């Protein structure tokens, strides 16, 4: 039973450390990250520049003729 409490404590400590590291990553100043992000942008105008909409429907209707049961 004592080992369960020890393992629970380690798990809680691990969760707290990961949460703090994640918050530090998300709270970085946006000025330093936005400069590097704008350099990675394609010159064509964004990530959706080359995409077009489909001209045909994804699902086609199957024509089923009902035959009378004899």
JOMODA-V424662 format. One record per backbone hydrogen bond with DSSP energy under -0.5 kcal/mol. CO is the residue of the C=O (numbers start at 0). NH is the residue of the N-H. If there is no record, write none. Layout:
co:CO nh:NH
co:CO nh:NH
This chain:
co:0 nh:4
co:1 nh:5
co:2 nh:6
co:3 nh:7
co:4 nh:8
co:5 nh:9
co:6 nh:10
co:7 nh:11
co:8 nh:12
co:9 nh:13
co:10 nh:14
co:11 nh:15
co:12 nh:16
co:13 nh:17
co:14 nh:18
co:15 nh:19
co:16 nh:20
co:17 nh:21
co:18 nh:22
co:19 nh:23
co:20 nh:24
co:21 nh:25
co:22 nh:26
co:24 nh:27
co:28 nh:31
co:28 nh:32
co:29 nh:33
co:30 nh:34
co:31 nh:35
co:32 nh:36
co:33 nh:37
co:34 nh:38
co:35 nh:39
co:36 nh:40
co:41 nh:44
co:41 nh:45
co:45 nh:48
co:47 nh:50
co:57 nh:59
co:60 nh:62
co:61 nh:63
co:62 nh:64
co:63 nh:65
co:64 nh:66
